[in-house]
Amino acid sequence: MKHTFTPVIEGVLERHFGAASGELFEHSQLLQYINIKTRSAMRGSKSRSSFANLYALYVLIEDYIGRGFPDAGDYQQYEGAVFKNLFDRQRELPFGSKLQNHALNHRLNEEFKKYFPASEFVPIIRDVESRRYWINQNLLRPTTGGKSYDLAAPVIDIIKAYIGSKRDAFESFIKTCNELTKINQENPAQVRDFIAGLLAPNVDARLFEIVGYSILKYFYVEQKVYFGYSLDELVEEQLKLYKTGRTNANDGGIDYVMRPLGRFFQVTETLDVKKYFLDIDKIERFPITFVIKSTEDTKDLRDRLATAARRQYAVAAVVDKYMACIEEIINIPILQERFAEAVGRGHLSSILGEIVLQSMVEFNYPEEQPEESVEELSEELPEEDDE
């Protein structure tokens, strides 16, 4: 696979290995995997970043280098890196402060096997009982032309370059948002077009979740409901949408929640019926609205889910019970309609402001040190702590 970041990878390899770089790149499964995971580098802030799996590789290889391998001795005799140190380190890296443990524990290995099903190796070796981790040297030290090469330093350099590319893209995105905030009164059409452009199937999943939330928050904000324990004691309340936490979090299938109705919203880009039913099961089959990153008609989406469910579950009563839990499906065209309606009610500036706020929180922007380079972030290793 060749993409816009591939020449950067090839350049790093050439600096390290000279004439052998081409053959290494072609035959190394680890380098090919990294090439796949960095294809969004030049696509701007809207494309998926894939930091989690890359950072799992990064911190393990950084530990490998920091311990002085391969010169320090036999890596197979190394006691392994402490999970806590690896976990803390990946959260120190740009955009990584809220990463979870999934990549280190299984997601990286599972995805690697998906791309290389015939491979006898996985990138991470771990001992569950001791919570110790190793990078797989079989992938890190490939042999070509009868000579063994160590990929540790070039892999670190490649991931640093990718971080820098994504960071530049995000800073450009935030700068554009701030500039649009200033010119909103003079050119609202430009602001509308910019936000509308974020409602697309190829937008990064996290950004889509943020934009969807910002639009729906101000779509619902003026809608009112009446609550009370008796007809003569009704209280008027406005609908308010809350974002429940970070995107891609293990939050039980709830991305947004609405007060006072208690509606649950889950954002997704998949039509895997198992994933939908798992989300429904997580909340005890409570009705849930799915916000789907798709332009497909909502009736067709529901029909496809029902068809897949009938293939998966032979009992009609079970399928009907699950499908009844899908309260509403909101696709990209519906989001576009609700965006237009919210803008018509004067909420354009608020929606843009919410996108900026949530993006800066999601991508840890306020926590970063602008004057600190990506290289400086990687120079110091955390002290080993066996506790």
Residue pairs with C-beta under 8 A, 6 or more apart in sequence:
1 32
1 35
1 36
1 39
3 35
3 38
3 39
3 42
4 39
4 41
4 42
4 43
5 35
5 38
5 39
5 41
5 42
5 162
5 165
6 35
8 41
8 158
8 161
8 162
8 165
9 25
9 31
9 34
9 35
9 38
9 158
10 21
10 22
10 25
12 154
12 157
12 158
12 161
13 21
13 22
13 24
13 25
13 31
13 154
14 21
15 154
16 153
16 154
16 157
17 24
17 149
17 154
20 144
20 145
20 147
20 149
23 144
23 145
24 31
24 142
24 144
24 149
24 151
25 31
25 32
25 35
27 142
27 144
28 139
28 142
28 151
29 112
29 116
29 119
29 121
29 139
30 57
30 123
30 139
30 140
30 142
30 151
30 155
31 151
31 155
32 115
32 116
33 112
33 115
33 116
33 123
34 54
34 57
34 155
34 158
34 159
36 115
37 50
37 53
37 54
38 50
38 54
38 158
38 162
40 47
40 48
40 49
40 50
40 166
40 204
41 161
41 162
41 165
41 166
42 165
43 169
44 169
44 172
44 173
45 166
45 169
45 170
45 172
45 173
45 204
45 207
46 173
46 198
46 200
46 202
46 203
46 204
46 207
47 202
47 203
47 204
48 204
48 205
49 95
49 166
49 204
51 93
51 95
51 96
51 99
51 166
52 99
52 100
52 102
52 103
52 107
52 108
53 103
53 107
53 108
53 111
54 159
54 162
55 90
55 93
55 96
55 99
55 103
55 159
56 86
56 90
56 103
56 104
56 108
56 123
56 124
57 108
57 123
57 135
57 155
57 159
58 90
58 93
58 155
58 156
58 159
59 81
59 86
59 89
59 90
59 93
60 81
60 86
60 123
60 124
60 133
60 134
60 135
61 135
61 140
61 152
61 155
61 156
62 89
62 156
62 378
62 381
63 81
63 85
63 86
63 135
63 381
64 75
64 135
64 140
64 152
65 152
65 153
65 156
66 381
67 78
69 75
69 78
69 152
70 141
70 150
75 134
75 137
76 137
78 134
79 132
80 126
80 127
80 130
80 132
80 133
80 134
81 132
81 133
81 134
82 131
82 132
82 384
82 385
82 386
83 101
83 104
83 131
83 132
83 133
84 131
84 385
85 382
85 384
85 385
86 104
86 133
87 101
87 104
88 382
89 381
89 382
90 96
90 99
90 104
91 97
91 98
91 99
92 377
92 382
93 163
93 377
93 378
94 163
94 166
94 167
94 364
94 368
94 374
94 377
95 163
95 166
95 167
95 170
95 363
95 364
96 364
97 364
97 367
98 246
98 249
98 364
100 249
100 250
104 124
104 126
104 133
105 126
108 123
108 124
109 122
109 123
109 124
112 119
112 122
112 123
113 119
113 122
121 136
121 138
121 139
122 136
123 135
123 136
123 139
124 133
124 134
124 135
124 136
125 133
125 134
125 135
125 136
126 132
126 133
126 134
127 133
140 150
140 151
140 152
140 155
141 148
141 149
141 150
141 151
142 148
142 149
142 151
143 149
156 378
160 374
160 375
160 378
163 374
164 374
167 374
170 359
170 363
170 365
173 359
174 356
174 359
174 360
174 365
176 194
177 194
177 352
177 355
177 356
177 359
178 356
180 190
180 191
180 194
180 352
181 349
181 352
181 353
181 356
183 190
183 191
184 191
184 348
184 349
184 352
188 343
188 348
191 348
191 349
191 352
192 343
192 348
194 352
195 211
195 215
195 339
195 348
195 351
195 352
195 355
196 336
196 339
198 207
198 208
198 211
198 355
199 208
199 211
199 212
199 332
199 335
199 336
199 339
200 332
201 269
201 293
201 294
201 295
201 332
203 211
203 293
205 247
205 248
205 267
205 269
205 293
206 247
206 248
206 362
206 363
207 359
208 267
208 269
208 293
209 247
209 255
209 267
209 291
210 247
210 355
210 358
210 359
210 362
211 335
211 355
212 267
212 291
212 330
212 335
213 241
213 243
213 255
213 256
213 354
213 358
214 351
214 352
214 354
214 355
214 358
215 335
215 338
215 339
215 342
215 351
216 241
216 256
216 265
216 291
216 330
216 335
216 338
217 240
217 241
217 351
217 354
218 342
218 345
218 347
218 350
218 351
218 354
219 338
219 339
219 341
219 342
220 239
220 240
220 241
220 258
221 238
221 239
221 240
221 241
221 347
222 238
222 345
223 238
223 239
224 236
224 237
224 238
224 239
225 236
225 237
225 239
225 260
225 261
226 234
226 235
226 236
226 237
227 234
227 235
227 237
227 260
228 234
228 235
237 259
237 260
239 258
239 259
239 260
239 261
240 258
240 259
241 256
241 257
241 258
241 265
242 256
242 257
242 258
242 259
243 255
243 256
243 358
244 251
244 254
244 255
244 256
244 257
245 251
246 362
247 255
247 267
247 362
252 282
252 283
253 264
253 266
253 278
253 279
253 280
253 282
253 283
253 288
254 264
254 265
254 266
254 283
255 265
255 266
255 267
255 291
256 264
256 265
256 267
256 291
257 263
257 264
257 265
258 265
263 287
263 289
263 327
264 283
264 286
264 287
264 288
264 289
265 288
265 289
265 290
265 291
265 330
266 279
266 288
266 289
266 290
266 291
267 290
267 291
267 292
267 293
268 275
268 276
268 279
268 290
268 291
268 292
268 293
269 292
269 293
269 294
271 292
271 294
271 301
271 304
271 305
271 308
273 305
273 308
273 309
273 312
274 312
276 290
276 305
276 322
276 326
277 309
277 322
279 288
280 286
280 288
280 322
280 325
280 326
285 321
285 322
285 325
286 325
287 324
287 325
287 326
287 327
288 325
288 326
288 327
289 326
289 327
289 328
289 329
289 330
290 326
290 328
290 329
290 330
291 330
291 335
292 301
292 329
292 330
292 331
292 332
293 332
294 301
294 331
294 332
295 331
295 332
295 333
296 304
296 331
297 331
298 329
298 330
298 331
298 334
301 329
301 331
302 323
302 326
302 329
305 323
305 326
306 319
306 323
309 319
309 322
309 323
310 316
310 319
313 319
313 322
330 338
339 351
342 348
342 351
343 351
359 365
360 366
